[in-house]
Amino acid sequence: MSRVASTIFAVMIGLGTALSGAGSAQAADLSVGADYSDPGICGNAAVLNRITSRFSYQVRHVPNLPEVAITDFQRIHEHRYEPADENHPIGRRYCGATVVLSDGADRDIWYLIEEGMGFASIGDNVEFCVSGFDRWYVYNGRCRVLR
């Protein structure tokens, strides 16, 4: 078999495998299709460090929030990707995880990575919401905007 034919065959097998499990998702399961083994850019150290740093600033400067810190990220996954196109010039990745706080509590965190929207359009912008820590409802009730 030629190299091109074997590549096409491998792609067809891969598509068939991917499509065969597509109908098994249940509507109420938010983590269906979440791949915790490879979080991609959602698990990037720079992204997680930025969230940790900004969360630390938030709990020190927003009144009536407990002074805790993020000690660990678990179950990191991307749950939606909106690529940039002619109608939407900014690519967006919606991510979720569970954070372990310094008081031992686990909280859900939802975050958004906007491609190319960092300072002076260099790098990516990250917006996040830790469940129970959006005192001013910036991301609507229960972090709804970032889900």
GROMACS elastic network, one bead per residue, 0.5 to 0.9 nm:
[ bonds ]
;  ai    aj funct       b0    kb
    1     4     6  0.83379   500
    1     5     6  0.63405   500
    1     6     6  0.62610   500
    2     5     6  0.52449   500
    2     6     6  0.61733   500
    2     7     6  0.86252   500
    3     6     6  0.52118   500
    3     7     6  0.62012   500
    3     8     6  0.87246   500
    4     7     6  0.51248   500
    4     8     6  0.62424   500
    4     9     6  0.85889   500
    5     8     6  0.51348   500
    5     9     6  0.60941   500
    5    10     6  0.86303   500
    6    10     6  0.61495   500
    6    11     6  0.86536   500
    7    10     6  0.51202   500
    7    11     6  0.62615   500
    7    12     6  0.86655   500
    8    11     6  0.51309   500
    8    12     6  0.61978   500
    8    13     6  0.86864   500
    9    12     6  0.51307   500
    9    13     6  0.62489   500
    9    14     6  0.86305   500
   10    13     6  0.51430   500
   10    14     6  0.61552   500
   10    15     6  0.86521   500
   11    14     6  0.50152   500
   11    15     6  0.61395   500
   11    16     6  0.85736   500
   12    15     6  0.51138   500
   12    16     6  0.61355   500
   12    17     6  0.86218   500
   13    16     6  0.51238   500
   13    17     6  0.62228   500
   13    18     6  0.86579   500
   14    17     6  0.51686   500
   14    18     6  0.61780   500
   14    19     6  0.86112   500
   15    18     6  0.50543   500
   15    19     6  0.60152   500
   15    20     6  0.84572   500
   16    19     6  0.52193   500
   16    20     6  0.60340   500
   17    20     6  0.53148   500
   17    21     6  0.71357   500
   18    21     6  0.60669   500
   18    22     6  0.68554   500
   19    22     6  0.50969   500
   19    23     6  0.79641   500
   20    23     6  0.72263   500
   20    24     6  0.86307   500
   21    24     6  0.56974   500
   21    25     6  0.80105   500
   22    25     6  0.66642   500
   23    26     6  0.84627   500
   25    28     6  0.88442   500
   25    29     6  0.75280   500
   25    32     6  0.62088   500
   25    33     6  0.79926   500
   26    29     6  0.56211   500
   26    30     6  0.86193   500
   26    32     6  0.75020   500
   27    30     6  0.75931   500
   27    32     6  0.87238   500
   29    32     6  0.57137   500
   30    33     6  0.86908   500
   30    34     6  0.85764   500
   30    79     6  0.82269   500
   31    34     6  0.52331   500
   31    35     6  0.87399   500
   31    77     6  0.85006   500
   31    79     6  0.73812   500
   32    35     6  0.87575   500
   32    79     6  0.85995   500
   33    79     6  0.78021   500
   34    39     6  0.86373   500
   34    75     6  0.89117   500
   34    76     6  0.85953   500
   34    77     6  0.56770   500
   34    78     6  0.66335   500
   34    79     6  0.63913   500
   35    38     6  0.59821   500
   35    39     6  0.65213   500
   35    75     6  0.86353   500
   35    76     6  0.81944   500
   35    77     6  0.60069   500
   35    78     6  0.76831   500
   36    39     6  0.57930   500
   36    74     6  0.86203   500
   36    75     6  0.55223   500
   36    76     6  0.58257   500
   36    77     6  0.56178   500
   36    78     6  0.87784   500
   37    75     6  0.85343   500
   37    76     6  0.85619   500
   37    77     6  0.86259   500
   38    43     6  0.80507   500
   38    76     6  0.84560   500
   38    77     6  0.78195   500
   39    42     6  0.54876   500
   39    43     6  0.51101   500
   39    44     6  0.80717   500
   39    75     6  0.84719   500
   39    76     6  0.57121   500
   39    78     6  0.65432   500
   39    95     6  0.88645   500
   40    43     6  0.57364   500
   40    44     6  0.68495   500
   40    77     6  0.79385   500
   40    78     6  0.77871   500
   41    45     6  0.86681   500
   41    47     6  0.78144   500
   41    78     6  0.84425   500
   41    93     6  0.86211   500
   41   113     6  0.86110   500
   42    45     6  0.87609   500
   42    47     6  0.71153   500
   42    48     6  0.79294   500
   42    76     6  0.67695   500
   42    77     6  0.64672   500
   42    78     6  0.62913   500
   42    93     6  0.79251   500
   42    94     6  0.82635   500
   42    95     6  0.59879   500
   42    96     6  0.80614   500
   42   111     6  0.85184   500
   42   112     6  0.87813   500
   42   113     6  0.78747   500
   43    46     6  0.86100   500
   43    47     6  0.71481   500
   43    48     6  0.67210   500
   43    73     6  0.86813   500
   43    76     6  0.62963   500
   43    77     6  0.76703   500
   44    47     6  0.53659   500
   44    48     6  0.63559   500
   44    49     6  0.86424   500
   45    48     6  0.51372   500
   45    49     6  0.59202   500
   45    50     6  0.84576   500
   46    49     6  0.51354   500
   46    50     6  0.61085   500
   46    51     6  0.86727   500
   47    50     6  0.51997   500
   47    51     6  0.63456   500
   47    52     6  0.87360   500
   47   113     6  0.83063   500
   47   124     6  0.87592   500
   47   125     6  0.89191   500
   47   126     6  0.70730   500
   48    51     6  0.51064   500
   48    52     6  0.61576   500
   48    53     6  0.86144   500
   48    73     6  0.80374   500
   49    52     6  0.50270   500
   49    53     6  0.60775   500
   49    54     6  0.85331   500
   50    53     6  0.51831   500
   50    54     6  0.60956   500
   50    55     6  0.84213   500
   50   126     6  0.77480   500
   51    54     6  0.52317   500
   51    55     6  0.59097   500
   51    56     6  0.84974   500
   51    70     6  0.88569   500
   51   111     6  0.86970   500
   51   126     6  0.75228   500
   51   127     6  0.80322   500
   51   128     6  0.69635   500
   52    55     6  0.51635   500
   52    56     6  0.62096   500
   52    57     6  0.87832   500
   52    69     6  0.74503   500
   52    70     6  0.59400   500
   52    71     6  0.83235   500
   53    56     6  0.51783   500
   53    57     6  0.64459   500
   53    58     6  0.87370   500
   53    69     6  0.89622   500
   53    70     6  0.88799   500
   54    57     6  0.50191   500
   54    58     6  0.61014   500
   54    59     6  0.87894   500
   55    59     6  0.62796   500
   55    60     6  0.86725   500
   55    69     6  0.73024   500
   55    70     6  0.75825   500
   55   128     6  0.86890   500
   55   129     6  0.89222   500
   55   130     6  0.84826   500
   56    59     6  0.54919   500
   56    60     6  0.64736   500
   56    61     6  0.88492   500
   56    67     6  0.81086   500
   56    68     6  0.75486   500
   56    69     6  0.59304   500
   56    70     6  0.77761   500
   57    60     6  0.53110   500
   57    61     6  0.62254   500
   57    62     6  0.85256   500
   58    61     6  0.52890   500
   58    62     6  0.57638   500
   58    65     6  0.84769   500
   58   133     6  0.88167   500
   59    62     6  0.57036   500
   59    63     6  0.78671   500
   59    64     6  0.84596   500
   59    65     6  0.56113   500
   59    66     6  0.65566   500
   59    67     6  0.55496   500
   59    68     6  0.70567   500
   59    69     6  0.81539   500
   59   133     6  0.81900   500
   60    63     6  0.78372   500
   60    65     6  0.77862   500
   60    66     6  0.84522   500
   60    67     6  0.64671   500
   60    68     6  0.89412   500
   61    65     6  0.85805   500
   62    65     6  0.62872   500
   62   135     6  0.77761   500
   62   136     6  0.89626   500
   63    66     6  0.88228   500
   63   135     6  0.85211   500
   64    67     6  0.89775   500
   64   135     6  0.84012   500
   65    68     6  0.85663   500
   65   133     6  0.69641   500
   65   135     6  0.77706   500
   66   133     6  0.88740   500
   67   102     6  0.89490   500
   68   101     6  0.62402   500
   68   102     6  0.54426   500
   68   103     6  0.64328   500
   69   100     6  0.85082   500
   69   101     6  0.54747   500
   69   102     6  0.52273   500
   69   103     6  0.80635   500
   70    73     6  0.77952   500
   70    99     6  0.63816   500
   70   100     6  0.59276   500
   70   102     6  0.61802   500
   71    99     6  0.73513   500
   71   100     6  0.56061   500
   71   101     6  0.54734   500
   71   102     6  0.58733   500
   71   104     6  0.89723   500
   72    98     6  0.83683   500
   72    99     6  0.56628   500
   72   100     6  0.50890   500
   72   101     6  0.72290   500
   72   102     6  0.89229   500
   73    76     6  0.68647   500
   73    97     6  0.65306   500
   73    98     6  0.58168   500
   73   100     6  0.63962   500
   74    97     6  0.58499   500
   74    98     6  0.50687   500
   74    99     6  0.61377   500
   74   100     6  0.76996   500
   75    96     6  0.78507   500
   75    97     6  0.51468   500
   75    98     6  0.60210   500
   75    99     6  0.87433   500
   76    95     6  0.72928   500
   76    96     6  0.58774   500
   76    98     6  0.70902   500
   77    94     6  0.87435   500
   77    95     6  0.56471   500
   77    96     6  0.55105   500
   77    97     6  0.63187   500
   78    81     6  0.74995   500
   78    93     6  0.68833   500
   78    94     6  0.58640   500
   78    96     6  0.63327   500
   78    97     6  0.88118   500
   79    93     6  0.79047   500
   79    94     6  0.58685   500
   79    95     6  0.56656   500
   79    96     6  0.69926   500
   79   147     6  0.84511   500
   80    92     6  0.82582   500
   80    93     6  0.59817   500
   80    94     6  0.50708   500
   80    95     6  0.71221   500
   80   147     6  0.88480   500
   81    91     6  0.76487   500
   81    92     6  0.58814   500
   81    94     6  0.62139   500
   81    95     6  0.88452   500
   82    85     6  0.89111   500
   82    88     6  0.84166   500
   82    90     6  0.83405   500
   82    91     6  0.56125   500
   82    92     6  0.50964   500
   82    93     6  0.63689   500
   82    94     6  0.83693   500
   83    88     6  0.77651   500
   83    89     6  0.84202   500
   83    90     6  0.72527   500
   83    92     6  0.63197   500
   83    93     6  0.81122   500
   84    87     6  0.78482   500
   84    88     6  0.53632   500
   84    92     6  0.75884   500
   84   115     6  0.86182   500
   85    88     6  0.51346   500
   85    89     6  0.56249   500
   85    90     6  0.77207   500
   85    91     6  0.78946   500
   86    89     6  0.61286   500
   88    91     6  0.73242   500
   90   114     6  0.65788   500
   90   115     6  0.62015   500
   90   116     6  0.74780   500
   90   117     6  0.78882   500
   91   113     6  0.83027   500
   91   114     6  0.59575   500
   91   115     6  0.52871   500
   91   116     6  0.81599   500
   92   112     6  0.67290   500
   92   113     6  0.56891   500
   92   115     6  0.62436   500
   93   111     6  0.83261   500
   93   112     6  0.56690   500
   93   113     6  0.51399   500
   93   114     6  0.66704   500
   93   115     6  0.81460   500
   94   110     6  0.74570   500
   94   111     6  0.59881   500
   94   113     6  0.65904   500
   94   114     6  0.89148   500
   94   146     6  0.68388   500
   94   147     6  0.69909   500
   95   109     6  0.84202   500
   95   110     6  0.58412   500
   95   111     6  0.51851   500
   95   112     6  0.60865   500
   95   113     6  0.78412   500
   95   146     6  0.82720   500
   95   147     6  0.78856   500
   96   108     6  0.73703   500
   96   109     6  0.57226   500
   96   111     6  0.61795   500
   96   112     6  0.87189   500
   96   146     6  0.89390   500
   96   147     6  0.77745   500
   97   107     6  0.85507   500
   97   108     6  0.60039   500
   97   109     6  0.53694   500
   97   110     6  0.66093   500
   97   111     6  0.85259   500
   98   106     6  0.64265   500
   98   107     6  0.55716   500
   98   109     6  0.57676   500
   98   110     6  0.86465   500
   98   130     6  0.89836   500
   99   105     6  0.82775   500
   99   106     6  0.56084   500
   99   107     6  0.53609   500
   99   108     6  0.62571   500
   99   109     6  0.65335   500
   99   130     6  0.82149   500
  100   103     6  0.82305   500
  100   104     6  0.63037   500
  100   105     6  0.58888   500
  100   107     6  0.66071   500
  101   104     6  0.53960   500
  101   105     6  0.54144   500
  101   106     6  0.62734   500
  101   107     6  0.76024   500
  102   105     6  0.73889   500
  103   106     6  0.89740   500
  107   130     6  0.66834   500
  107   131     6  0.59610   500
  107   132     6  0.79647   500
  108   129     6  0.85164   500
  108   130     6  0.60187   500
  108   131     6  0.54467   500
  108   132     6  0.88362   500
  109   128     6  0.70349   500
  109   129     6  0.56832   500
  109   131     6  0.60233   500
  109   143     6  0.83268   500
  110   127     6  0.85448   500
  110   128     6  0.57091   500
  110   129     6  0.54287   500
  110   130     6  0.65645   500
  110   131     6  0.80544   500
  110   143     6  0.70368   500
  110   144     6  0.88707   500
  110   146     6  0.58042   500
  110   147     6  0.61163   500
  111   126     6  0.68861   500
  111   127     6  0.55215   500
  111   129     6  0.62950   500
  111   130     6  0.86010   500
  111   146     6  0.59836   500
  111   147     6  0.77899   500
  112   125     6  0.80066   500
  112   126     6  0.56279   500
  112   127     6  0.51936   500
  112   128     6  0.63151   500
  112   146     6  0.63389   500
  112   147     6  0.86763   500
  113   117     6  0.87887   500
  113   124     6  0.64398   500
  113   125     6  0.57329   500
  113   127     6  0.67384   500
  113   128     6  0.88513   500
  114   117     6  0.57900   500
  114   118     6  0.80264   500
  114   123     6  0.89902   500
  114   124     6  0.55282   500
  114   125     6  0.50929   500
  114   126     6  0.64201   500
  114   127     6  0.82982   500
  115   118     6  0.78445   500
  115   121     6  0.89102   500
  115   123     6  0.70739   500
  115   125     6  0.67890   500
  116   119     6  0.88080   500
  116   120     6  0.89734   500
  116   121     6  0.53041   500
  116   122     6  0.59265   500
  116   123     6  0.51404   500
  116   125     6  0.71566   500
  117   120     6  0.75761   500
  117   122     6  0.66952   500
  117   123     6  0.64295   500
  117   125     6  0.50529   500
  117   126     6  0.86936   500
  118   126     6  0.81432   500
  119   122     6  0.56017   500
  119   123     6  0.72121   500
  119   124     6  0.81201   500
  119   125     6  0.77872   500
  120   123     6  0.85597   500
  121   124     6  0.76640   500
  121   125     6  0.88528   500
  122   125     6  0.89926   500
  127   146     6  0.81318   500
  128   139     6  0.86684   500
  128   143     6  0.85375   500
  128   146     6  0.73215   500
  129   132     6  0.85538   500
  129   133     6  0.71537   500
  129   134     6  0.65265   500
  129   138     6  0.87638   500
  129   139     6  0.70550   500
  129   142     6  0.85352   500
  129   143     6  0.57811   500
  129   146     6  0.73505   500
  130   133     6  0.54566   500
  130   134     6  0.69010   500
  130   142     6  0.86445   500
  130   143     6  0.73813   500
  131   134     6  0.70049   500
  131   142     6  0.60571   500
  131   143     6  0.65386   500
  132   135     6  0.74056   500
  132   142     6  0.71153   500
  132   143     6  0.86177   500
  133   136     6  0.87188   500
  133   137     6  0.89817   500
  134   137     6  0.52850   500
  134   138     6  0.64983   500
  134   139     6  0.70831   500
  134   140     6  0.82036   500
  134   141     6  0.81192   500
  134   142     6  0.77880   500
  134   143     6  0.73540   500
  135   138     6  0.79062   500
  136   139     6  0.84285   500
  136   140     6  0.85826   500
  137   141     6  0.60320   500
  137   142     6  0.82021   500
  137   143     6  0.79004   500
  138   141     6  0.84411   500
  138   143     6  0.82005   500
  138   145     6  0.86726   500
  139   142     6  0.76146   500
  139   144     6  0.61884   500
  139   145     6  0.50901   500
  139   146     6  0.68490   500
  140   143     6  0.56774   500
  140   144     6  0.55906   500
  140   145     6  0.61222   500
  140   146     6  0.89860   500
  141   144     6  0.58951   500
  141   145     6  0.83561   500
  142   145     6  0.85967   500
  143   146     6  0.58558   500
  143   147     6  0.66374   500
  144   147     6  0.53023   500
